[in-house]
Amino acid sequence: MSSDYAKQLGGKLRAIRTQQGLSLLHGVEEKSQGRWKAVVVGSYERGDRAVTVQRLAELAEFYGVPVQELLPGGTPGGAAEPPPRLVLDLERLTQVPSEKAGPLQRYAATIQSQRGDYNGKVLSIRQDDLRTLAVIYDQSPSILTEQLISWGVLNPDARRAVREEDAS
C-alpha cells in the first residue's frame, strides 16, 4: 500500500470515528470491548500500519458504514474531513432574552428530552436542526447562524457548515 494511499485511508478512518464522537481509547476500544485496540486503530489512522481487506471490512461494520466510505476516492465528497460541529452553548442561551431565544430554548429542550441529555452546558445539533430553526425564525440558515453566533450561543465554526451547505 503506498504511503499516500495509507494516509488517505487513515484520514477517512479518523473522520468516520470523530464524526461518531469516538475517541480512540474511551470510544473505540471501550465500545468494542477491547476488540479494537486504540494503538492499532491509531496506527491505521496515521497510515503507519497497513490494514488488510478483512480488517477494513470489520472496521466498517464496527462503525456501521459501507466499506466504500472508508476507501480513498470511493465516494465523491466522502468523509475526508468531518463536518464542523454545531454546538449550542446552553449556559449562554439562558442569558439571551426569552423573546429572542424562546423558540431556540424550546427546541433545545426537546432535543435534550429526546436524548436524555441534561448536562445543561452544551448541546450538539445537526445541520437539519439548523435548517429547521431557520424556518422557525423565518430566516435563512446563514442569517440565523450569524444571529446565534452574535448571541454567543453557537460556535463560530458553524459558519463553515453553512457555507458548505450553500455550496452544495
TAZI-V323136 format. One record per residue. N is the residue number from 0. RES is the residue in three letters. OMEGA is omega in radians with two decimals (999 if undefined). D_CENTER is the distance of its C-alpha to the mean C-alpha in Angstrom with 2 decimals. Layout:
# TAZI-V323136
N;RES;OMEGA;D_CENTER, N;RES;OMEGA;D_CENTER
This chain:
# TAZI-V323136
0;MET;-3.13;28.62, 1;SER;-3.12;28.58, 2;SER;3.13;26.82, 3;ASP;-3.13;24.80, 4;TYR;3.14;23.76, 5;ALA;3.12;22.84, 6;LYS;3.10;20.66, 7;GLN;3.09;18.91, 8;LEU;3.11;18.48, 9;GLY;3.10;17.21, 10;GLY;3.10;14.61, 11;LYS;3.12;13.40, 12;LEU;-3.14;13.56, 13;ARG;-3.12;11.65, 14;ALA;3.13;8.78, 15;ILE;-3.12;8.75, 16;ARG;-3.10;9.25, 17;THR;3.07;6.60, 18;GLN;-3.14;3.88, 19;GLN;3.09;6.37, 20;GLY;-3.11;6.74, 21;LEU;2.93;10.08, 22;SER;3.12;12.50, 23;LEU;-3.03;15.41, 24;LEU;-3.04;18.10, 25;HIS;3.10;16.89, 26;GLY;-3.04;14.32, 27;VAL;-3.06;15.66, 28;GLU;-3.14;19.27, 29;GLU;-3.12;19.56, 30;LYS;-3.14;17.75, 31;SER;-3.13;19.99, 32;GLN;3.07;22.93, 33;GLY;3.13;23.80, 34;ARG;3.11;23.82, 35;TRP;3.13;21.26, 36;LYS;-3.12;22.32, 37;ALA;-3.10;19.92, 38;VAL;-3.13;22.46, 39;VAL;-3.14;22.65, 40;VAL;3.09;18.97, 41;GLY;3.13;18.73, 42;SER;3.02;21.77, 43;TYR;-3.09;20.37, 44;GLU;3.12;17.28, 45;ARG;-3.09;19.80, 46;GLY;-3.14;22.06, 47;ASP;-3.05;24.82, 48;ARG;3.12;25.50, 49;ALA;3.11;26.08, 50;VAL;3.13;24.43, 51;THR;3.11;26.74, 52;VAL;3.14;26.06, 53;GLN;-3.13;26.54, 54;ARG;3.11;24.03, 55;LEU;3.10;21.44, 56;ALA;3.12;22.12, 57;GLU;3.09;21.84, 58;LEU;3.11;18.45, 59;ALA;3.12;17.23, 60;GLU;3.12;18.79, 61;PHE;3.13;17.28, 62;TYR;3.14;13.67, 63;GLY;3.14;14.92, 64;VAL;3.05;14.58, 65;PRO;-3.13;17.63, 66;VAL;-3.08;19.13, 67;GLN;3.08;19.21, 68;GLU;-3.10;15.40, 69;LEU;-3.07;16.06, 70;LEU;3.07;19.13, 71;PRO;3.14;19.36, 72;GLY;-3.10;20.62, 73;GLY;3.12;20.17, 74;THR;3.11;18.09, 75;PRO;3.13;18.50, 76;GLY;-3.10;15.47, 77;GLY;-2.97;13.59, 78;ALA;-3.11;10.54, 79;ALA;3.12;12.38, 80;GLU;-3.13;9.84, 81;PRO;3.11;6.08, 82;PRO;3.12;5.76, 83;PRO;3.12;6.54, 84;ARG;3.07;5.27, 85;LEU;-3.03;8.03, 86;VAL;3.07;9.98, 87;LEU;3.05;13.50, 88;ASP;-3.05;16.25, 89;LEU;3.10;18.35, 90;GLU;3.09;21.24, 91;ARG;-3.13;21.65, 92;LEU;3.13;21.41, 93;THR;-3.12;24.55, 94;GLN;3.13;26.38, 95;VAL;-3.14;25.96, 96;PRO;-3.03;29.02, 97;SER;3.08;28.49, 98;GLU;3.06;30.11, 99;LYS;-2.94;27.17, 100;ALA;-3.09;24.31, 101;GLY;3.14;25.76, 102;PRO;3.13;23.73, 103;LEU;3.12;20.41, 104;GLN;3.13;21.72, 105;ARG;3.13;22.68, 106;TYR;3.14;19.42, 107;ALA;3.12;17.48, 108;ALA;3.11;20.23, 109;THR;3.12;19.87, 110;ILE;3.14;16.17, 111;GLN;-3.14;17.20, 112;SER;-3.14;20.15, 113;GLN;-3.10;18.38, 114;ARG;-3.01;16.00, 115;GLY;-3.04;18.85, 116;ASP;-3.07;16.81, 117;TYR;-3.14;19.44, 118;ASN;3.01;18.67, 119;GLY;-3.10;19.49, 120;LYS;-3.13;17.85, 121;VAL;3.11;14.32, 122;LEU;3.06;12.23, 123;SER;3.08;8.60, 124;ILE;3.14;9.12, 125;ARG;3.06;8.13, 126;GLN;3.12;9.83, 127;ASP;3.11;12.64, 128;ASP;3.13;13.25, 129;LEU;3.10;13.88, 130;ARG;3.12;16.21, 131;THR;3.11;17.95, 132;LEU;3.11;18.52, 133;ALA;3.09;19.95, 134;VAL;3.14;22.38, 135;ILE;-3.13;23.34, 136;TYR;-3.13;24.04, 137;ASP;3.12;25.71, 138;GLN;3.03;23.96, 139;SER;3.11;21.91, 140;PRO;-3.11;18.15, 141;SER;3.11;18.91, 142;ILE;3.11;21.78, 143;LEU;3.12;20.02, 144;THR;3.12;17.17, 145;GLU;3.12;20.03, 146;GLN;-3.12;21.77, 147;LEU;3.07;19.00, 148;ILE;-3.13;18.53, 149;SER;3.06;22.35, 150;TRP;-3.08;22.47, 151;GLY;-3.06;20.21, 152;VAL;-3.07;17.90, 153;LEU;3.13;14.79, 154;ASN;-3.12;13.39, 155;PRO;3.08;14.95, 156;ASP;-3.13;11.88, 157;ALA;3.11;11.54, 158;ARG;-3.12;14.59, 159;ARG;3.13;12.98, 160;ALA;-3.13;10.67, 161;VAL;3.10;14.01, 162;ARG;-3.14;16.00, 163;GLU;3.13;14.04, 164;GLU;3.12;14.52, 165;ASP;-3.11;18.11, 166;ALA;-3.08;18.76, 167;SER;999;17.97
